[in-house]
């Protein structure tokens, strides 16, 4: 986005005047602008009509009184290009191009879209093929359908989606999330999601940003912009839809099944402090907590219910997502016990029981004492309100909610009231809670997940401040060539990496070649079609003597011939067996065409496909990042030493992975290095098998 486009996007979203160019679709859009409360000039442009919704029509954009700040464009694609060119020449601000039939329609449409972008110049062009934009803070709607949403206090969440229908659905949501902006970005012909993110983090009133992402134009730019959002204290929450397998042609490696694009999006979001959610409700609940409650300073939450079942549900869900409800200390329980009815049990979450329900004189001190006793950094109260018409007890619910909110606010705690069932909190109740500075959360899973997400973001911000991630390396693509195992190991050994003592030989020389090796040994057939030797029975283990070695070679030739006659070679690698390690790992470095260099760590050997236990990182990765990724594996207890068994040597393991990263990033001819397995031993790390692909 150029500086001129940025200025024009600001004009587009906070205009003095809006031109609506088109027919029937513009009638609806004009109505939405008026219903939103837009008070500036409205100029319909249609040569076939004299007026639209009581506004006199202009025959063309050249006839407008001045260059419009904002335009809603709904004419056929070729006409849209000419209108856009005229608007650009007049110095208009920006266009919402509702028109479809561009890149999404195929090659011809892509050509038309390129012409549209050229015609736009420095205009801020949203779309084409989009619903448009709503700025709730300036009461501007450039939107073709009925919409909802609002920003009563001038602050809230901005949302950018790559789905028009989802953007419309969110505006209609009844969850009580204040919105500052809604942008449906469509084809992103001129401005991309990264541009909108870059713009919105500077907008007054934006406390958090929600993104619906199908794909990114520039991973590196998104990464840097998201880090800028962290620095400015603006949380970003992403709903990423659509997962796919690896986009590169490295299909012969195991890594493709472990680190497809979805895993790399996880790695990207974690690296740059973006909260990832799985569903639209989780997106909205997380944004709501961030906007209305804020960021807890630690993972300590005080929970309250007036039901033992509710307390159990909180505790059960919290345990699954790593949310902490710390116990009330045994030595100080007496103070809290004295405030509760005899039937109550001191706990966190706390069921304060019905004898004091609705009496703020009694519940208020309970809330305050429990928050103090647990050293809480956030507080949540479960309340399912009666349906409209059955609300004679409403006052008691609000009494407790008010006392709860007051206790939390007095302690500076982010605060939420949570309804177990989504429908059990009417709009009036949500609005009342929002007015008290309390987040009205809907659903146990979504509500507690929102709190946990906010805590994670606060923790991640601190980590990023202490050790800012380095800029990502650029992606490199090109035709690939695979090296044999011996060629791969030779390149790694030249860089000081440890591997078994070995000899390369022909079948006739096997016995003679093996004389300076210590038995037992491993025998492998080497060839360009034998990347995965176990599938072809091209590897034999634990060969105890010369006779066993020669018999294994004969059987191997027969087995590989049956598997693939063209794979048979007369080249064999003999290696000394290495002692059983503490654990076997897969360590893979590869250059993804979208994300650039990345690292995958996984349980190795035969467990790769069975466990599908992996963690991915974008490069460069710090030693702390790599250690955290290793700890995240289900294999981690074995690496650490399980039930008295010796663990892997953490220093040797870290040094080996770091050495591989240094080699991979320094040599841009390397497309992939896959080590499987890497023996993580108690006193070293040894590369047992290696597969390298190079460009060219």
Secondary structure, DSSP 8 states (H G I E B T S, - for coil): --HHHHHHHHHHHT-SEEEEEESHHHHHHHHHHHHHT--SEEEEE-TT-SEETTEE-BSSGGGSSS--SEEEEES-HHHHHHHHHHHHHHT--EEEE----SGGG-HHHHHHHHHHHHHHTTSEEEESSS-EEEETTTTEEEESS------TTS-EEEEEES-HHHHHHHHT--S---EEEEEE-TT-SSS-HHHHHHHHTTSTTEEEEEEEES--S-HHHHHHHHHHHHHTT-EEEEEE------SSS-TTSGGGGTS-HHHHHHHHHHHHTEEEESSHHHHHHHHHHHHHT---SSS-EEEEESSHHHHHHHHHHHHHHT-------GGGHHHHHTTS-TT----SSEE--GGGTT-HHHHHHHHHHHHHHTT-SEEEEE-----TT--TTHHHHHHHHHHHHHHHHHTT-EEEEEESSTTSS-HHHHHHHHHTT-EEEESHHHHHHHHHHHHHHHHHHHHHHHS------------EEE--HHHHHHHHHTTT--B--EEEE-GGGHHHHGGGS-SSEEEEE--TT-SSGGGGT-EEEEE-SHHHHHHHHHHHHHHHHHH-GGG--S-EEEEE-----SEEEEEEEEEETTTEEEEEEEE-TTHHHHH--EEEEESS--HHHHHHHHHHSTTHHHHH--TT-----HHHHHHHHHHHHHHHHH-TTEEEEEEEEEEE-SS-EEE--EEEEEE-
